[in-house]
Amino acid sequence: MSLEPFHLAVPVHDLQAARAFYGGKLGCAEGRSSPHWVDFDFFGHQLVAHLEATRQGRDTALRNPVDGHDVPVPHFGVVLTWEHWQRLAERLTAEGQAFEIAPGIRFQGQVGEQATMFFYDPSGNALEFKAFRDLTQLFAK
């Protein structure tokens, strides 16, 4: 399956904090920027952090139950290879990253079994990183 990169723009309250989080912590290369926005190479996709000066963080009360966890909504993220996800989870855990939902396996032994973790960026945007042992199950029913 060949995928085209997606483009996503998210609001942030501090561009330097966004640079430290996306560029530093997650290792996303920085692209073009202005005093009001920054492009990041988000695992092959274009993520743009747009400055929203009045932003003080999101209300994280919106949730949906999924396999025994309360998943924050809205959220965004990327599907990684199993090995890439494991390395990222291990590194973030070792660095003391605060997780909303700690790295673990969801739907274990079922169709769509996946590794997943949730955490927030400094502006309160929820992110999910996931991986499938069998990527053909990405859209399996």
N, CA, C and O atoms as a MOPAC input file, in Angstrom:
PM7 MOZYME 1SCF
protein

 N      0.85100 1    -1.17700 1     0.00000 1
 C      0.00000 1     0.00000 1     0.00000 1
 C      0.89500 1     1.23800 1     0.00000 1
 O      1.78200 1     1.36200 1     0.84500 1
 N      0.67300 1     2.13000 1    -0.91900 1
 C      1.41500 1     3.38100 1    -0.99200 1
 C      0.53200 1     4.48700 1    -0.42900 1
 O     -0.61300 1     4.65100 1    -0.85200 1
 N      1.05800 1     5.23200 1     0.50900 1
 C      0.29100 1     6.30700 1     1.13000 1
 C      0.87000 1     7.66000 1     0.76800 1
 O      2.08600 1     7.82200 1     0.66400 1
 N     -0.00200 1     8.61900 1     0.58000 1
 C      0.41400 1    10.00000 1     0.40100 1
 C      0.52400 1    10.63900 1     1.78600 1
 O     -0.23700 1    10.28600 1     2.68700 1
 N      1.45300 1    11.56900 1     1.96600 1
 C      1.56300 1    12.21300 1     3.27300 1
 C      0.33800 1    13.07200 1     3.57000 1
 O     -0.21600 1    13.71700 1     2.68000 1
 N     -0.07100 1    13.06600 1     4.82400 1
 C     -1.17400 1    13.94200 1     5.22400 1
 C     -0.60500 1    15.25900 1     5.71500 1
 O      0.58400 1    15.36800 1     6.01500 1
 N     -1.47800 1    16.26300 1     5.79200 1
 C     -1.15300 1    17.58900 1     6.33000 1
 C     -2.10000 1    17.82800 1     7.48600 1
 O     -3.31100 1    17.66300 1     7.34400 1
 N     -1.56100 1    18.21500 1     8.62300 1
 C     -2.37800 1    18.51200 1     9.79500 1
 C     -1.83200 1    19.76300 1    10.45300 1
 O     -0.62700 1    19.86700 1    10.68100 1
 N     -2.69800 1    20.71400 1    10.76200 1
 C     -2.33500 1    21.92400 1    11.48300 1
 C     -2.96600 1    21.86800 1    12.86600 1
 O     -4.16000 1    21.60500 1    13.00400 1
 N     -2.14800 1    22.12000 1    13.89600 1
 C     -2.63900 1    22.09100 1    15.27300 1
 C     -2.28500 1    23.40400 1    15.95900 1
 O     -1.25800 1    24.01100 1    15.65500 1
 N     -3.13900 1    23.84300 1    16.88700 1
 C     -2.83200 1    25.06600 1    17.62900 1
 C     -1.86500 1    24.77600 1    18.77800 1
 O     -1.96300 1    23.74300 1    19.44000 1
 N     -0.93500 1    25.69900 1    19.00100 1
 C     -0.00600 1    25.60400 1    20.12400 1
 C      0.07100 1    26.96400 1    20.80300 1
 O     -0.19900 1    27.99000 1    20.17900 1
 N      0.43700 1    26.97400 1    22.07500 1
 C      0.54100 1    28.24400 1    22.79200 1
 C      1.96700 1    28.77900 1    22.84800 1
 O      2.18000 1    29.91700 1    23.26700 1
 N      2.96400 1    27.96200 1    22.42600 1
 C      4.36100 1    28.36000 1    22.52300 1
 C      5.16000 1    27.62600 1    21.44200 1
 O      5.29000 1    26.40300 1    21.49000 1
 N      5.69100 1    28.36400 1    20.47500 1
 C      6.42400 1    27.72600 1    19.37700 1
 C      7.73500 1    27.09500 1    19.85300 1
 O      8.14900 1    26.06900 1    19.31400 1
 N      8.39300 1    27.68600 1    20.84600 1
 C      9.63700 1    27.09300 1    21.35100 1
 C      9.33800 1    25.76800 1    22.05600 1
 O     10.09300 1    24.80600 1    21.91500 1
 N      8.25500 1    25.71400 1    22.80300 1
 C      7.86600 1    24.44900 1    23.45100 1
 C      7.50300 1    23.41100 1    22.39200 1
 O      7.81700 1    22.23100 1    22.54800 1
 N      6.84200 1    23.84500 1    21.31400 1
 C      6.50600 1    22.92200 1    20.22200 1
 C      7.78100 1    22.40900 1    19.56200 1
 O      7.89100 1    21.22200 1    19.25400 1
 N      8.73800 1    23.29900 1    19.34800 1
 C     10.01400 1    22.87200 1    18.76400 1
 C     10.72500 1    21.86100 1    19.66700 1
 O     11.25400 1    20.86000 1    19.18400 1
 N     10.73600 1    22.11800 1    20.95600 1
 C     11.39500 1    21.20100 1    21.89300 1
 C     10.70300 1    19.84300 1    21.91700 1
 O     11.36400 1    18.80600 1    21.98200 1
 N      9.36600 1    19.84800 1    21.86500 1
 C      8.60600 1    18.60200 1    21.93100 1
 C      8.68100 1    17.82700 1    20.61300 1
 O      9.13200 1    16.68200 1    20.59500 1
 N      8.24300 1    18.44200 1    19.51500 1
 C      8.18900 1    17.73600 1    18.23500 1
 C      9.59800 1    17.52600 1    17.65300 1
 O      9.91800 1    16.43800 1    17.17400 1
 N     10.42400 1    18.56100 1    17.69800 1
 C     11.77200 1    18.45300 1    17.15500 1
 C     12.71900 1    17.69700 1    18.07100 1
 O     13.45300 1    16.81600 1    17.62300 1
 N     12.70300 1    18.04100 1    19.35500 1
 C     13.61500 1    17.41600 1    20.30500 1
 C     13.16800 1    16.05600 1    20.77700 1
 O     13.83300 1    15.05300 1    20.51800 1
 N     12.04900 1    16.01300 1    21.46600 1
 C     11.58000 1    14.76100 1    22.06700 1
 C     11.20900 1    13.71200 1    21.03500 1
 O     11.59700 1    12.55100 1    21.16800 1
 N     10.45200 1    14.10700 1    19.99400 1
 C     10.00300 1    13.13400 1    19.00100 1
 C     10.95000 1    13.00900 1    17.80400 1
 O     10.79500 1    12.09300 1    16.99500 1
 N     11.92300 1    13.90800 1    17.67700 1
 C     12.90200 1    13.80300 1    16.59800 1
 C     12.37400 1    14.17700 1    15.22400 1
 O     12.88900 1    13.69400 1    14.21600 1
 N     11.35600 1    15.02800 1    15.16200 1
 C     10.77500 1    15.45000 1    13.89000 1
 C     11.57800 1    16.63400 1    13.33700 1
 O     11.70600 1    17.66300 1    14.00000 1
 N     12.11300 1    16.48600 1    12.13300 1
 C     12.89300 1    17.56600 1    11.51600 1
 C     12.00100 1    18.77800 1    11.26700 1
 O     10.83800 1    18.64500 1    10.88500 1
 N     12.56500 1    19.95500 1    11.48800 1
 C     11.83100 1    21.18800 1    11.25300 1
 C     11.97100 1    21.60300 1     9.80100 1
 O     13.04800 1    21.51100 1     9.21200 1
 N     10.86100 1    22.06300 1     9.23200 1
 C     10.86500 1    22.58600 1     7.88100 1
 C     10.77700 1    24.09900 1     7.90500 1
 O     11.46400 1    24.76300 1     8.68200 1
 N      9.91800 1    24.64100 1     7.04000 1
 C      9.74600 1    26.09200 1     6.97800 1
 C      9.09100 1    26.59700 1     8.25300 1
 O      8.45000 1    25.83700 1     8.97900 1
 N      9.26000 1    27.90500 1     8.52100 1
 C      8.63100 1    28.48800 1     9.70000 1
 C      8.47900 1    29.98700 1     9.52100 1
 O      9.04800 1    30.58800 1     8.60900 1
 N      7.70800 1    30.56800 1    10.40400 1
 C      7.54300 1    32.01400 1    10.49400 1
 C      7.42400 1    32.32100 1    11.98800 1
 O      7.48900 1    31.40500 1    12.80700 1
 N      7.25600 1    33.56100 1    12.34700 1
 C      7.03400 1    33.85600 1    13.77300 1
 C      5.69900 1    33.31000 1    14.29900 1
 O      5.44600 1    33.36400 1    15.50200 1
 N      4.83900 1    32.78100 1    13.40400 1
 C      3.50400 1    32.33600 1    13.80400 1
 C      3.24500 1    30.84900 1    13.60100 1
 O      2.21100 1    30.34800 1    14.04300 1
 N      4.15900 1    30.12300 1    12.94200 1
 C      3.95000 1    28.70000 1    12.68900 1
 C      5.27700 1    28.01000 1    12.38900 1
 O      6.26100 1    28.65100 1    12.02000 1
 N      5.28100 1    26.68200 1    12.55700 1
 C      6.46000 1    25.86000 1    12.26500 1
 C      5.98500 1    24.56300 1    11.62200 1
 O      5.06700 1    23.91500 1    12.12400 1
 N      6.61600 1    24.18500 1    10.50500 1
 C      6.37000 1    22.88400 1     9.86600 1
 C      7.29500 1    21.83600 1    10.47500 1
 O      8.46000 1    22.11400 1    10.75700 1
 N      6.76800 1    20.62600 1    10.67500 1
 C      7.57700 1    19.49700 1    11.12300 1
 C      7.35100 1    18.30900 1    10.19700 1
 O      6.25100 1    18.11100 1     9.68100 1
 N      8.40500 1    17.51900 1     9.99400 1
 C      8.30600 1    16.24300 1     9.28600 1
 C      7.87400 1    15.22000 1    10.33300 1
 O      8.70700 1    14.65100 1    11.03800 1
 N      6.57400 1    14.99300 1    10.42600 1
 C      5.97800 1    14.11200 1    11.42900 1
 C      5.90900 1    12.69900 1    10.85400 1
 O      4.86500 1    12.25500 1    10.37500 1
 N      7.04100 1    12.00600 1    10.91400 1
 C      7.13200 1    10.62600 1    10.43500 1
 C      6.68900 1    10.52200 1     8.97100 1
 O      5.95300 1     9.61300 1     8.58700 1
 N      7.16300 1    11.48100 1     8.17000 1
 C      6.85000 1    11.48600 1     6.74400 1
 C      5.61400 1    12.28800 1     6.37300 1
 O      5.24900 1    12.35500 1     5.19900 1
 N      4.97100 1    12.89400 1     7.35100 1
 C      3.76900 1    13.69800 1     7.11600 1
 C      4.04500 1    15.13500 1     7.52800 1
 O      4.97800 1    15.39700 1     8.28800 1
 N      3.23500 1    16.07300 1     7.02900 1
 C      3.44300 1    17.48100 1     7.34500 1
 C      2.54700 1    17.90500 1     8.50400 1
 O      1.32200 1    17.93400 1     8.38800 1
 N      3.18100 1    18.22800 1     9.61100 1
 C      2.48400 1    18.73900 1    10.79300 1
 C      2.88900 1    20.19600 1    10.96600 1
 O      4.07700 1    20.52000 1    10.98600 1
 N      1.90500 1    21.06600 1    11.09000 1
 C      2.18600 1    22.48300 1    11.25900 1
 C      1.65400 1    22.92600 1    12.61200 1
 O      0.46900 1    22.77700 1    12.90800 1
 N      2.55100 1    23.47400 1    13.43100 1
 C      2.17600 1    24.02900 1    14.73400 1
 C      1.90600 1    25.51800 1    14.52500 1
 O      2.81200 1    26.28300 1    14.19400 1
 N      0.64100 1    25.92100 1    14.72600 1
 C      0.24000 1    27.31900 1    14.55700 1
 C      0.08900 1    27.96900 1    15.92400 1
 O     -0.60000 1    27.44400 1    16.79900 1
 N      0.73300 1    29.10600 1    16.10100 1
 C      0.69300 1    29.82700 1    17.36700 1
 C     -0.69700 1    30.38900 1    17.62400 1
 O     -1.26500 1    31.10500 1    16.79900 1
 N     -1.21500 1    30.05300 1    18.76400 1
 C     -2.48200 1    30.60800 1    19.24800 1
 C     -2.16400 1    31.22200 1    20.60000 1
 O     -2.17500 1    30.53500 1    21.62200 1
 N     -1.88200 1    32.51100 1    20.60200 1
 C     -1.32500 1    33.18500 1    21.77300 1
 C     -2.19000 1    33.08500 1    23.02500 1
 O     -1.65900 1    33.11700 1    24.13500 1
 N     -3.49500 1    32.96700 1    22.87900 1
 C     -4.36500 1    32.92700 1    24.04700 1
 C     -4.55700 1    31.52200 1    24.59500 1
 O     -5.22200 1    31.34300 1    25.61500 1
 N     -3.99400 1    30.53800 1    23.94200 1
 C     -4.20400 1    29.13200 1    24.31900 1
 C     -3.52400 1    28.80800 1    25.64800 1
 O     -2.34700 1    29.11200 1    25.84200 1
 N     -4.25200 1    28.20600 1    26.53300 1
 C     -3.70500 1    27.79500 1    27.82900 1
 C     -3.81600 1    26.29500 1    28.02900 1
 O     -3.70900 1    25.82400 1    29.16200 1
 N     -4.02400 1    25.53800 1    26.98000 1
 C     -4.18100 1    24.09100 1    27.09000 1
 C     -5.61600 1    23.69600 1    26.83200 1
 O     -6.53400 1    24.48900 1    27.04100 1
 N     -5.80700 1    22.48400 1    26.38100 1
 C     -7.13100 1    21.97200 1    26.03200 1
 C     -7.82800 1    21.33400 1    27.20900 1
 O     -7.19400 1    20.78800 1    28.11200 1
 N     -9.13300 1    21.41200 1    27.18200 1
 C     -9.93500 1    20.63900 1    28.11500 1
 C     -9.82200 1    19.18800 1    27.67700 1
 O    -10.19400 1    18.84200 1    26.55600 1
 N     -9.31000 1    18.34200 1    28.55800 1
 C     -9.08300 1    16.94800 1    28.19100 1
 C    -10.19800 1    16.04300 1    28.68900 1
 O     -9.99000 1    14.84000 1    28.84500 1
 N    -11.38500 1    16.60400 1    28.94200 1
 C    -12.47600 1    15.81700 1    29.51400 1
 C    -13.18200 1    14.92100 1    28.49600 1
 O    -13.85800 1    13.97100 1    28.89400 1
 N    -13.04800 1    15.19100 1    27.19700 1
 C    -13.73300 1    14.37300 1    26.20300 1
 C    -13.01700 1    13.03700 1    26.04700 1
 O    -11.82300 1    12.99900 1    25.74700 1
 N    -13.74800 1    11.93900 1    26.25200 1
 C    -13.15200 1    10.60800 1    26.21900 1
 C    -14.13700 1     9.60400 1    25.63200 1
 O    -15.35200 1     9.78600 1    25.71200 1
 N    -13.59300 1     8.54400 1    25.04000 1
 C    -14.39100 1     7.40800 1    24.59000 1
 C    -13.75500 1     6.13900 1    25.12400 1
 O    -12.53300 1     6.00000 1    25.07500 1
 N    -14.55100 1     5.20800 1    25.63400 1
 C    -13.97700 1     3.95200 1    26.12900 1
 C    -13.56000 1     3.04400 1    24.97000 1
 O    -14.33900 1     2.78600 1    24.05200 1
 N    -12.30600 1     2.56300 1    25.03300 1
 C    -11.77500 1     1.63600 1    24.02600 1
 C    -10.95500 1     0.57800 1    24.74900 1
 O     -9.91600 1     0.88600 1    25.33300 1
 N    -11.41100 1    -0.65300 1    24.71100 1
 C    -10.68100 1    -1.78600 1    25.27100 1
 C    -10.17500 1    -1.50800 1    26.68700 1
 O     -9.01500 1    -1.77000 1    27.00600 1
 N    -11.05300 1    -0.97700 1    27.52500 1
 C    -10.72100 1    -0.77200 1    28.93200 1
 C     -9.99900 1     0.52400 1    29.25200 1
 O     -9.60200 1     0.72800 1    30.39900 1
 N     -9.81500 1     1.40900 1    28.27700 1
 C     -9.15500 1     2.69000 1    28.50400 1
 C    -10.06600 1     3.82000 1    28.05400 1
 O    -10.88500 1     3.64600 1    27.15100 1
 N     -9.92000 1     4.98300 1    28.68800 1
 C    -10.63400 1     6.18200 1    28.27800 1
 C     -9.74400 1     6.95900 1    27.31600 1
 O     -8.79200 1     7.61600 1    27.73700 1
 N    -10.05300 1     6.88300 1    26.03200 1
 C     -9.24300 1     7.47600 1    24.98300 1
 C     -9.61700 1     8.94600 1    24.81300 1
 O    -10.79300 1     9.26700 1    24.64000 1
 N     -8.61700 1     9.85700 1    24.86000 1
 C     -8.91900 1    11.27500 1    24.66100 1
 C     -9.33700 1    11.55700 1    23.22300 1
 O     -8.75800 1    11.02200 1    22.27800 1
 N    -10.35500 1    12.40800 1    23.07300 1
 C    -10.87500 1    12.80000 1    21.76900 1
 C    -10.98500 1    14.32100 1    21.76900 1
 O    -11.55900 1    14.88500 1    22.70100 1
 N    -10.45400 1    15.00300 1    20.75800 1
 C     -9.77200 1    14.46800 1    19.58100 1
 C     -8.33400 1    14.09100 1    19.90300 1
 O     -7.78200 1    14.49000 1    20.92800 1
 N     -7.73900 1    13.30700 1    18.99500 1
 C     -6.31600 1    12.99700 1    19.05500 1
 C     -5.82500 1    12.71200 1    17.63900 1
 O     -6.62000 1    12.48600 1    16.72600 1
 N     -4.51900 1    12.72500 1    17.47200 1
 C     -3.93000 1    12.36600 1    16.19100 1
 C     -2.64000 1    11.62900 1    16.47500 1
 O     -2.15100 1    11.62400 1    17.60500 1
 N     -2.09300 1    11.00900 1    15.45100 1
 C     -0.84100 1    10.28600 1    15.61900 1
 C     -0.44900 1     9.60500 1    14.33800 1
 O     -0.82700 1    10.02300 1    13.24300 1
 N      0.32000 1     8.54300 1    14.49500 1
 C      0.83800 1     7.84800 1    13.33300 1
 C      0.96300 1     6.36300 1    13.66800 1
 O      1.15900 1     5.98200 1    14.82200 1
 N      0.84500 1     5.53200 1    12.62200 1
 C      1.05500 1     4.09200 1    12.76000 1
 C      2.50800 1     3.82600 1    12.37100 1
 O      2.92700 1     4.12100 1    11.25200 1
 N      3.25900 1     3.27000 1    13.30000 1
 C      4.66500 1     2.95200 1    13.09500 1
 C      4.83500 1     1.45500 1    12.87800 1
 O      3.89200 1     0.68500 1    13.06400 1
 N      6.03300 1     1.04500 1    12.48500 1
 C      6.32600 1    -0.38300 1    12.48800 1
 C      6.38800 1    -0.82800 1    13.94800 1
 O      6.59000 1    -0.01100 1    14.84600 1
 N      6.21300 1    -2.12600 1    14.17400 1
 C      6.23800 1    -2.66400 1    15.53500 1
 C      7.55700 1    -2.31900 1    16.22600 1
 O      7.56100 1    -1.90400 1    17.38600 1
 N      8.67100 1    -2.48800 1    15.51900 1
 C      9.99300 1    -2.22700 1    16.09100 1
 C     10.19000 1    -0.74800 1    16.38600 1
 O     10.72500 1    -0.40000 1    17.43900 1
 N      9.76900 1     0.13500 1    15.47800 1
 C      9.89200 1     1.57800 1    15.69200 1
 C      9.05300 1     2.00000 1    16.89800 1
 O      9.50100 1     2.79900 1    17.72000 1
 N      7.84300 1     1.46500 1    17.00300 1
 C      6.97900 1     1.78800 1    18.13800 1
 C      7.64400 1     1.35000 1    19.44400 1
 O      7.64600 1     2.10900 1    20.41300 1
 N      8.20300 1     0.14700 1    19.48600 1
 C      8.85900 1    -0.34300 1    20.70200 1
 C     10.01900 1     0.55800 1    21.10500 1
 O     10.16300 1     0.89800 1    22.27900 1
 N     10.84800 1     0.94700 1    20.13800 1
 C     11.98700 1     1.82600 1    20.44900 1
 C     11.50700 1     3.17300 1    20.98500 1
 O     12.06400 1     3.69100 1    21.95300 1
 N     10.46300 1     3.74700 1    20.35200 1
 C      9.93300 1     5.02700 1    20.80700 1
 C      9.34400 1     4.89400 1    22.20500 1
 O      9.60400 1     5.74000 1    23.06100 1
 N      8.56400 1     3.86400 1    22.45400 1
 C      7.97100 1     3.65400 1    23.77600 1
 C      9.04900 1     3.49500 1    24.84500 1
 O      8.94200 1     4.06800 1    25.92900 1
 N     10.07900 1     2.72300 1    24.54200 1
 C     11.16900 1     2.52200 1    25.50700 1
 C     11.90300 1     3.82200 1    25.78900 1
 O     12.21300 1     4.12600 1    26.94100 1
 N     12.18300 1     4.59700 1    24.73600 1
 C     12.90000 1     5.86300 1    24.91200 1
 C     12.08000 1     6.87400 1    25.70200 1
 O     12.59500 1     7.51400 1    26.61900 1
 N     10.79000 1     7.02100 1    25.34300 1
 C      9.94200 1     7.97200 1    26.05400 1
 C      9.75800 1     7.56800 1    27.51500 1
 O      9.75400 1     8.42800 1    28.39600 1
 N      9.60700 1     6.28300 1    27.77900 1
 C      9.47800 1     5.79800 1    29.15300 1
 C     10.74700 1     6.10700 1    29.93300 1
 O     10.67300 1     6.58900 1    31.06300 1
 N     11.91000 1     5.83700 1    29.34900 1
 C     13.18600 1     6.09700 1    30.01700 1
 C     13.38700 1     7.58500 1    30.29500 1
 O     14.01900 1     7.95600 1    31.28400 1
 N     12.84500 1     8.44200 1    29.41300 1
 C     12.96300 1     9.89200 1    29.59100 1
 C     11.94900 1    10.45100 1    30.57400 1
 O     11.98100 1    11.64100 1    30.89000 1
 N     11.03600 1     9.59200 1    31.06900 1
 C     10.03800 1    10.04900 1    32.03100 1
 C      8.83600 1    10.74000 1    31.41900 1
 O      8.16700 1    11.52400 1    32.09300 1
 N      8.54900 1    10.46800 1    30.15700 1
 C      7.37000 1    11.04600 1    29.50600 1
 C      6.11200 1    10.67900 1    30.29800 1
 O      5.92400 1     9.52000 1    30.67000 1
 N      5.26300 1    11.66000 1    30.55100 1
 C      3.97000 1    11.40200 1    31.19200 1
 C      3.00900 1    10.87700 1    30.13300 1
 O      2.80800 1    11.51400 1    29.09900 1
 N      2.42400 1     9.72500 1    30.39000 1
 C      1.49300 1     9.11700 1    29.44100 1
 C      0.06400 1     9.26100 1    29.94100 1
 O     -0.20300 1     9.08700 1    31.13100 1
 N     -0.84900 1     9.57500 1    29.03900 1
 C     -2.27700 1     9.52500 1    29.36000 1
 C     -2.71400 1     8.06600 1    29.40200 1
 O     -3.45300 1     7.65900 1    30.29900 1
 N     -2.25600 1     7.28100 1    28.42800 1
 C     -2.42800 1     5.82800 1    28.41400 1
 C     -1.04500 1     5.25900 1    28.13600 1
 O     -0.47700 1     5.48000 1    27.06600 1
 N     -0.51200 1     4.53000 1    29.09700 1
 C      0.85300 1     4.00400 1    29.01000 1
 C      0.99300 1     3.02800 1    27.84500 1
 O      0.00900 1     2.42100 1    27.42200 1
 N      2.20300 1     2.87600 1    27.32900 1
 C      2.42500 1     1.91700 1    26.24700 1
 C      1.92400 1     0.52500 1    26.62100 1
 O      2.21000 1     0.01800 1    27.70600 1
 N      1.18000 1    -0.07700 1    25.71400 1
 C      0.63100 1    -1.40700 1    25.96500 1
 C     -0.01300 1    -1.97800 1    24.71300 1
 O     -0.02500 1    -1.35100 1    23.65400 1
 N     -0.54700 1    -3.18100 1    24.86300 1
 C     -1.18100 1    -3.88400 1    23.74800 1
 C     -2.69200 1    -3.82200 1    23.91600 1
 O     -3.22100 1    -4.15000 1    24.97800 1
 N     -3.37600 1    -3.40400 1    22.87400 1
 C     -4.83700 1    -3.30300 1    22.85700 1
 C     -5.39400 1    -4.42500 1    21.98600 1
 O     -4.75100 1    -4.84000 1    21.02200 1
 N     -6.56700 1    -4.91000 1    22.31700 1
 C     -7.25700 1    -5.97100 1    21.57100 1
 C     -6.38100 1    -7.22100 1    21.45600 1
 O     -6.33100 1    -7.86700 1    20.40900 1
 N     -5.69300 1    -7.54600 1    22.55200 1
 C     -4.76800 1    -8.67500 1    22.53800 1
 C     -5.47400 1    -9.97100 1    22.13800 1
 O     -6.51300 1   -10.33200 1    22.69100 1
 N     -4.87300 1   -10.66500 1    21.15400 1
 C     -5.41400 1   -11.92700 1    20.67100 1
 C     -6.63800 1   -11.79000 1    19.78500 1
 O     -7.25200 1   -12.79200 1    19.42100 1
 N     -7.00300 1   -10.55400 1    19.43100 1
 C     -8.18500 1   -10.31300 1    18.60900 1
 C     -7.77500 1    -9.71000 1    17.26300 1
 O     -6.61900 1    -9.33600 1    17.06200 1
 N     -8.73200 1    -9.62300 1    16.35600 1
 C     -8.50200 1    -8.91500 1    15.09800 1
 C     -8.13800 1    -7.47100 1    15.43900 1
 O     -8.78300 1    -6.84400 1    16.27900 1
 N     -7.11800 1    -6.95600 1    14.79500 1
 C     -6.71800 1    -5.57300 1    15.03100 1
 C     -5.82500 1    -5.38400 1    16.23900 1
 O     -5.67700 1    -4.25900 1    16.71600 1
 N     -5.22100 1    -6.45900 1    16.75500 1
 C     -4.30300 1    -6.33100 1    17.89300 1
 C     -3.25300 1    -5.27300 1    17.57200 1
 O     -2.68700 1    -5.25700 1    16.47900 1
 N     -3.00100 1    -4.39200 1    18.53500 1
 C     -2.10500 1    -3.27600 1    18.27900 1
 C     -1.41300 1    -2.80200 1    19.54300 1
 O     -1.95000 1    -2.91400 1    20.64500 1
 N     -0.21900 1    -2.27500 1    19.36500 1
 C      0.49300 1    -1.58400 1    20.43400 1
 C      0.06900 1    -0.12500 1    20.36400 1
 O     -0.08100 1     0.42400 1    19.27200 1
 N     -0.12400 1     0.50600 1    21.51200 1
 C     -0.57700 1     1.89100 1    21.50300 1
 C     -0.07900 1     2.63100 1    22.73900 1
 O      0.20000 1     2.02400 1    23.77300 1
 N      0.02700 1     3.94200 1    22.61400 1
 C      0.33400 1     4.82400 1    23.73900 1
 C     -0.21700 1     6.20200 1    23.41400 1
 O     -0.25500 1     6.61600 1    22.25600 1
 N     -0.64400 1     6.90200 1    24.45400 1
 C     -1.19600 1     8.24800 1    24.32000 1
 C     -0.45000 1     9.19400 1    25.25900 1
 O     -0.13000 1     8.84200 1    26.39400 1
 N     -0.18500 1    10.39400 1    24.76300 1
 C      0.37400 1    11.44600 1    25.60300 1
 C      0.03900 1    12.78800 1    24.96500 1
 O     -0.45400 1    12.84300 1    23.83900 1
 N      0.31200 1    13.87400 1    25.69600 1
 C     -0.03600 1    15.22400 1    25.24200 1
 C      1.20800 1    16.01400 1    24.88700 1
 O      2.27000 1    15.82400 1    25.47900 1
 N      1.06500 1    16.91200 1    23.90500 1
 C      2.13100 1    17.87000 1    23.64100 1
 C      2.00100 1    19.01000 1    24.65500 1
 O      1.02500 1    19.03900 1    25.40600 1
 N      2.95200 1    19.95000 1    24.70100 1
 C      2.89600 1    21.01800 1    25.70400 1
 C      1.67000 1    21.92100 1    25.61400 1
 O      1.37400 1    22.64200 1    26.56700 1
 N      0.94700 1    21.90100 1    24.48700 1
 C     -0.26300 1    22.71900 1    24.33600 1
 C     -1.53700 1    21.93800 1    24.57700 1
 O     -2.62800 1    22.46800 1    24.36500 1
 N     -1.43200 1    20.69000 1    25.01400 1
 C     -2.61500 1    19.89900 1    25.32600 1
 C     -3.19500 1    19.13100 1    24.16000 1
 O     -4.29600 1    18.59400 1    24.28100 1
 N     -2.49900 1    19.05500 1    23.02700 1
 C     -2.96000 1    18.24100 1    21.90300 1
 C     -2.63500 1    16.78100 1    22.20200 1
 O     -1.48600 1    16.44500 1    22.48700 1
 N     -3.64600 1    15.91200 1    22.13700 1
 C     -3.45200 1    14.49300 1    22.42900 1
 C     -2.89300 1    13.77400 1    21.20900 1
 O     -3.35700 1    13.98000 1    20.08800 1
 N     -1.88200 1    12.92100 1    21.44200 1
 C     -1.25700 1    12.13900 1    20.38500 1
 C     -1.36400 1    10.66100 1    20.70800 1
 O     -1.25400 1    10.25800 1    21.86600 1
 N     -1.58000 1     9.85200 1    19.67100 1
 C     -1.53700 1     8.39600 1    19.80600 1
 C     -0.52200 1     7.86300 1    18.81400 1
 O     -0.53500 1     8.21300 1    17.63400 1
 N      0.35500 1     7.00800 1    19.31600 1
 C      1.27500 1     6.27400 1    18.45200 1
 C      0.89100 1     4.81600 1    18.56400 1
 O      0.71200 1     4.29800 1    19.66600 1
 N      0.76300 1     4.14500 1    17.41700 1
 C      0.35500 1     2.75100 1    17.43200 1
 C      1.14300 1     1.95400 1    16.41500 1
 O      1.79300 1     2.50800 1    15.52900 1
 N      1.07000 1     0.62900 1    16.56200 1
 C      1.71300 1    -0.29300 1    15.63100 1
 C      0.92100 1    -1.58300 1    15.62800 1
 O      0.33000 1    -1.96700 1    16.63700 1
 N      0.91500 1    -2.24400 1    14.49100 1
 C      0.25400 1    -3.53700 1    14.33700 1
 C      1.32100 1    -4.58800 1    14.07600 1
 O      2.24000 1    -4.36600 1    13.28800 1
 N      1.19800 1    -5.73900 1    14.74300 1
 C      2.10500 1    -6.84600 1    14.41600 1
 C      1.90200 1    -7.24700 1    12.96200 1
 O      2.85000 1    -7.62700 1    12.27500 1
 N      0.64000 1    -7.15900 1    12.49400 1
 C      0.27800 1    -7.49400 1    11.12800 1
 C     -0.43000 1    -6.28400 1    10.53500 1
 O     -1.61600 1    -6.07000 1    10.78700 1
 N      0.29300 1    -5.49400 1     9.74900 1
 C     -0.26200 1    -4.24200 1     9.21200 1
 C     -1.47900 1    -4.48000 1     8.32800 1
 O     -2.26800 1    -3.55700 1     8.12400 1
 N     -1.65900 1    -5.68700 1     7.79800 1
 C     -2.84800 1    -5.95300 1     6.98700 1
 C     -4.11000 1    -5.88300 1     7.84100 1
 O     -5.21500 1    -5.86600 1     7.29800 1
 N     -3.97300 1    -5.84200 1     9.16000 1
 C     -5.14000 1    -5.75400 1    10.04900 1
 C     -5.51000 1    -4.30600 1    10.38900 1
 O     -6.40200 1    -4.06900 1    11.20300 1
 N     -4.83500 1    -3.35000 1     9.77500 1
 C     -5.10700 1    -1.94100 1    10.05000 1
 C     -6.59100 1    -1.61200 1     9.90800 1
 O     -7.13700 1    -0.88800 1    10.74200 1
 N     -7.25300 1    -2.12300 1     8.87900 1
 C     -8.67300 1    -1.84900 1     8.65700 1
 C     -9.53900 1    -3.10500 1     8.77500 1
 O    -10.67900 1    -3.12600 1     8.31100 1
 N     -8.99300 1    -4.14600 1     9.39800 1
 C     -9.74200 1    -5.39300 1     9.51900 1
 C    -10.96100 1    -5.21800 1    10.41200 1
 O    -10.95800 1    -4.41900 1    11.34800 1
 N    -12.00900 1    -5.98700 1    10.10100 1
 C    -13.25100 1    -5.93000 1    10.89000 1
 C    -13.31100 1    -7.10300 1    11.84000 1
 O    -14.27500 1    -7.24000 1    12.59200 1

